[in-house]
Amino acid sequence: MTNRSVPLSTPAADAVAAATGEPLIVLTGVNKHFGDLHVLRDIDLTVAKGEVVVVLGPSGSGKSTLCRAINRLETYESGSITIDGMPLPEEGAALARLRADVGMVFQAFNLFAHKTILQNVTLGPIKVRGRSKAQAEKRAIELLTRVGVEQQAHKYPAQLSGGQQQRVAIARSLAMEPKAMLFDEPTSALDPEMINEVLDVMGQLAQEGMTMIVVTHEMGFARRAADRVIFMSDGQVLEQAPPEEFFNHPTTERAKDFLGKILTH
């Protein structure tokens, strides 16, 4: 896989996003508290259509909260989030439509244990998108084939490995035909030998132009697949740059310290 990023003279968010296409996800002045803990501090972030943004940072830096706020799995107190030019709905049918447009893959696989793999993938398209069962199943088999688990279609989640379940979770999100995909540490619950099979699927999506925000500790994936790396610490975006620039020339002491610890192990 080749890195699709283009070196730029400035790491500013709007400059990077504008260079890659029309804005799809825009956060402006977003703040979030958990009690006294200020977990998101005036977050400004623009993600362009087709852009792959990888979010790095130490535990507790606000990465997952940022990801979850984008489809309002976490509320936020101030600021604004827009998806494809539309403000993020607060509740109801509009929020359900938004969540259909922005797929999310979690650390846990969140598959329905009592339904087969095929049923897990077809449920959303039938219930939310109004697809017929035949349409949904045809598309589900195509997507399960794409992620390499088509032979597991009639099994139940407990019969699959963790890596297979996570690939099913990706297929389930893709079945909704999303405008963007959010990944919240999708490999953190996997055994080491299963990580690459999930990263390979994510890398293929990146190559195909899916808009993606990926919270991860997988530095190799960030180097290969990202257009831009976001580095967070203490609820703030401290740096953002193309991968080559970030990994080779971090500009803040916090990022230098983080990379020094991560890349030497």
GIDALIN-V301160 format. One record per backbone hydrogen bond with DSSP energy under -1.0 kcal/mol. NH is the residue of the N-H (numbers start at 1). CO is the residue of the C=O. If there is no record, write none. Layout:
nh = {NH & NH}
co = {CO & CO}
This chain:
nh = {16 & 17 & 18 & 19 & 20 & 21 & 24 & 25 & 26 & 27 & 28 & 30 & 31 & 32 & 34 & 37 & 39 & 39 & 40 & 41 & 43 & 45 & 47 & 49 & 51 & 53 & 54 & 55 & 56 & 61 & 66 & 67 & 68 & 69 & 70 & 72 & 73 & 74 & 77 & 78 & 80 & 82 & 83 & 84 & 86 & 88 & 96 & 97 & 98 & 99 & 100 & 101 & 102 & 103 & 105 & 115 & 117 & 118 & 120 & 121 & 122 & 123 & 126 & 127 & 128 & 129 & 131 & 136 & 137 & 138 & 139 & 140 & 141 & 142 & 143 & 144 & 145 & 146 & 147 & 148 & 149 & 152 & 153 & 155 & 159 & 160 & 165 & 166 & 167 & 168 & 169 & 170 & 171 & 172 & 173 & 174 & 175 & 176 & 177 & 179 & 180 & 181 & 182 & 183 & 184 & 185 & 188 & 190 & 194 & 198 & 199 & 200 & 201 & 202 & 203 & 204 & 205 & 206 & 207 & 208 & 209 & 210 & 212 & 213 & 214 & 215 & 216 & 219 & 222 & 223 & 224 & 225 & 226 & 227 & 228 & 229 & 230 & 231 & 232 & 233 & 235 & 236 & 238 & 239 & 241 & 246 & 247 & 248 & 249 & 256 & 257 & 258 & 259 & 260 & 261 & 262 & 263 & 265}
co = {12 & 13 & 14 & 15 & 17 & 17 & 47 & 47 & 82 & 45 & 80 & 43 & 78 & 40 & 37 & 34 & 32 & 37 & 32 & 235 & 30 & 27 & 25 & 22 & 48 & 212 & 228 & 214 & 230 & 58 & 62 & 63 & 64 & 65 & 66 & 69 & 68 & 68 & 31 & 31 & 28 & 26 & 86 & 24 & 83 & 81 & 92 & 93 & 94 & 95 & 96 & 97 & 98 & 180 & 182 & 112 & 155 & 153 & 116 & 117 & 118 & 119 & 122 & 123 & 124 & 124 & 125 & 132 & 133 & 134 & 135 & 136 & 137 & 138 & 139 & 140 & 141 & 142 & 143 & 145 & 144 & 149 & 150 & 152 & 156 & 157 & 161 & 162 & 163 & 164 & 165 & 166 & 167 & 168 & 169 & 170 & 171 & 173 & 174 & 101 & 101 & 211 & 103 & 213 & 105 & 215 & 185 & 187 & 191 & 194 & 195 & 196 & 197 & 198 & 199 & 200 & 201 & 202 & 203 & 204 & 206 & 205 & 51 & 181 & 53 & 183 & 55 & 217 & 218 & 219 & 220 & 221 & 222 & 52 & 52 & 241 & 54 & 239 & 56 & 236 & 61 & 233 & 231 & 231 & 229 & 242 & 243 & 244 & 245 & 252 & 253 & 254 & 255 & 256 & 257 & 258 & 259 & 262}
